[in-house]
Amino acid sequence: MALSTITITLNRLEDKGYIERKRSTADRRVTHIILTSKGDELCATHREFFHMITDNLFDSVYGTTENKLAGELAALHNSLENMK
């Protein structure tokens, strides 16, 4: 990833209140990125969402054949693609 892309992304996250930037006192060239409470809540929400997806996937394929697993993975892929 290009540094400019990372900077733009961090600017947007900071504008939305998800992160804070803190300059290092030891080396002014170093910036630490810290999650705010709002950012921490968002991470928890996403973590919960992906746990739900994986739990549902494994529940649906437990004890089935490889072909069933391949079909379920394809369905999961399609669902995630449609979320874009």
N, C-alpha and C positions, 0 to 999 in steps of 0.2 A: 504494500500500500504506500502511496506517496505521502510524504510529510504534509503536504497541503491538504490532502483529503482528511487526514487525521485531525489537523488543526480545525478545519471546517466542522467536522463532526463534533469535536470537543466544544467548539464555540456554541453550536446548537444545543448540546446537552447542558452547557452552563447557562445559556439563556432561558432554558426551560426549568432550571432549578434542580437538575438531577446530579450535577457534580460541582465541586469547587476546586479551584487551582490554588496551590500553595507553593510559593517559591522556597527552595531549600536555603537554609541559613548558611550551610557549609559551602555551597556552590550555587551561585545565582543562575547558572545555566540550566540547572535542574528544576523541573516543576513536578510536584506531586499532585496526582489527581485523586480526589477524595469524594466518595459517594455522600450525598446529603441524605437526610431521612426520606425525602421524596424519592430519590434514586434507589435507596435501599428497598423501599416499598415496591417500586416497579420491578426490581430484580426478583423479589419474593413472588410477585404475581406471575412473572414469566417462568420462574422455576416451578411453581405450582402447576401452571399450564402444561409445561413439557413433561412433568411427572404424570399428569393425567393422561396425556397422549401415549406415553410409553406403557403405563399401566393398562390402558384400554387395548393397546396393541398386543401385549403379552397375554392378557386375558382372552383375547379372541383367537390366539394361535396356540395356546397351551394344549399339548397333546395331539397336535395335528401334523399333517405331513409337510414336507418341504414345499410342495406346490401351493399349499394353503398359505404358508408363511410368505412365499414370493408374492402371492396375490394381495395379501394384507399389506406388505411393504409397498407395493405399487399403489394401493389405495391411499396409504398414508402419504406417500410422495405427492400424489395428485391433490390431496386435501391441502397440504402445505403449499403447493404451487398456486392453488386457487386463493390462498390467503394474501398473496402479494398485492 
